Structures are given as C-alpha cells and as structure tokens.
C-alpha cells in the first residue's frame, strides 16, 4: 500500500468515527447495546421519547415558532397614546408588536422638542401594559415627566373605555 492510499484511508476512517460520535443515524449504526451475558432475550426499549428530547446542532437552524402568533395590545391605550402624543409626528407603527415610534415635536405651550417611543405590551388596561420612552435633543428626560405622560395616556385610555361602555 502506498503512503497516499494509507493517508486517504486514515482520513476516511477518521471522518467516519467523527460522524459516528456526533449522533444521529450514522452514529446509531456504530453503537452497540450491551447484550445479556447468558443469552436471555432482551426487553424492548422505547427510544422514541429519548429521540425527541435529543437535540443536535441542526436544531438551532429550525424555525419552530408559530408565524401566526401576535402580541395583543390594548386598543384603548393604543388610541390614547396616539391622542395624547398627537403633537409628535408618527414615524413608524407596528400594531403586531405594540410599538409606536414618534419623531421630534414641540408640545403645545412648550419650548422643548420631545421624541417618544410607546410600547403597549399587554391587552389589559393596566399601568404595567404601557412603557413610554421620552428624550429631548439634549438627552434624557426626567422620570417625573415620563411618569406624567404615562399617567395622561392611561387616564385618556380609561375615558375611552368608559365612553365605549356607555354606547
């Protein structure tokens, strides 16, 4: 046998052993289950559960998420946010994820320009369902201002709900 053939044979054997160590069907071919020493019949083993729980590298590339899953948002909070922050230009709206991105605008009677991002993350009419991020051209906005805007949105959302129930 020549050195080239020996080298190729060793590389092929190494690839087969490496693939056998990775698991999967090729790996199952080379695994031997220990048999009974006295020749007694073996019990059948259910491998379906263990095969489902086994994960491989290829599981990372599978998309198992349901593409039809959407986040439900509270329509009263959504509409109230658009009303309360109506002085800001709307840059993008995504009702499926509950995000409203607004550009810079000056509130009525104010002198500073603000920009806001509103995140409605739950269908409940609750303070936990609303997150507002405000900023000015100069940087961050005090927490009290953000809280006041959130309170105004929630108050308007409650008014909208009460108005709908009266109809």
N, C-alpha and C positions, 0 to 999 in steps of 0.2 A: 504494500500500500504506500502511496506517495504521501509526502508531507501535506500537500494541498488537499488531498482527499480526507486525510485524517483530521485536518483542521476544520474542514466543512462538516464532517460527521460529528465532531465535538461541538461545533456551534449549533447544529441541528438538535443534538441531544440536549444542550443547554436551553434552547428555546422551548422544547417540549416540556422539560422539567419546570421551567419558569412559568409556562402557561398552566401546567398542572397545579402549581402552587397557588395560582390566582383564584381558583374555584371555578364554578360553572360546570358545564358538561364535560369539557376536556379534563378538568380536574377530577370529576367523578369517575372517569374511566380508569384512572390510576390509583384511586383509593381502594383499599381492601378493608372490608369489615372483618373483624376477628370472628372466626367460626368457632363452634363449640369443639372442645378438645376430644370429647368422647363420641362425636358423630351424631349426637342427638339433633333433631330438627330445630331450626331456629324459628323464633317468633317473628311474625311480620311487623315491621316498624313503619309507622305512618310518617313519611318525610314531607308531606305537603305543607304542614304548618311551619316546619323549620325552613323550607324553601321560600315561603312567603316572607318570613322575618329576616332572611339573609339579605343584606344589602351589598351592592357592588359599586364599583366606581362609576358604572354607566347609569346608576340610579340618579346621580347628580344632574344628568342631562335630560331626564324625563320631565315633562311638564304635567304634573298630576293635579294641578289646581283647576278648579272649575272655572272656565272663562265667563260663565254667566253670573258669577257671584258679584254682587254690587253692595256698596255700603249704603244703608238707608239714612237719609238725613231728615231732620225735622223741617217741614215746609214753612212753619211759622218763623223759626229762627232764620231760615234762609231768606225769606222775603223781608223780614225785619232788618237783617244786616244790609240788604240792598237799599232799603228805605233810609235807614239811619246814616249810612255812609254814601248817600246819593251824590254828595258833592265831590266824591272821588271818581275818576274815570275807571271803568272796569277794563282790565287788561285781559284777563282770562277767567273763565268759569268752567268748573268741572263738577256737575251735579252728581256724577257717579262716585267720586271720591269725597265730595263735600268741601271743595276748596274754591274760594273766590280770591283772586289776586287783583288788587286795585293799585292804580298809579298815584302819583303825587297830585294833591289838590288842597286848596285852602278852604277851611270851614267857614260858613257864614259868620261874619263878625270877628274872624280870627286873622292873624297876620302870618302865622307859620304854616308851611305846606307839610302835609302828612301823607304817608303811604301806608296801606293796610293789607294784610293777608288774613282772611277769615277761614277758619276750619270748623265745619259743623260735622261732628263725628258720631252722632247718635240720634236715633229717631225720637228720643224723649225730650220734652220741653223742660230742660234742666240746665243749670249753670255748668255742669260737667260736660255737656254736649257742645259747648262753644269755646273756641280758643281764638283770640284775636292777637295779632302781632302788629304793632304800630312802630313807625320810625319817621324821623324827620330827615331833612337833608344834612343836618348836623350830627345825627347819630340817634341814640336810643331815646325813648320816651319814658317818663316816669311811670312806675307801676300804677299809681293812682289814676293817671289818665287812661291807661289801658283798661283798668277796672271800671272806670266811669263809662267808657264806650261799651264794654260788655254788658253793664247794667242797663244802659239805654237800649241796646239790642234786645235783651231779654224782656224788658218792660214792654217794648213795642210788640214783641212776639206774643206775649200774654194778651195784649189788647186785640191783636189779630185773631187769636183763638177765641176770645170771648165774643167778638163780633161775628165769627162764623157760627158759633153755637146759638146766637140769638136769631139767626135766619131760619 
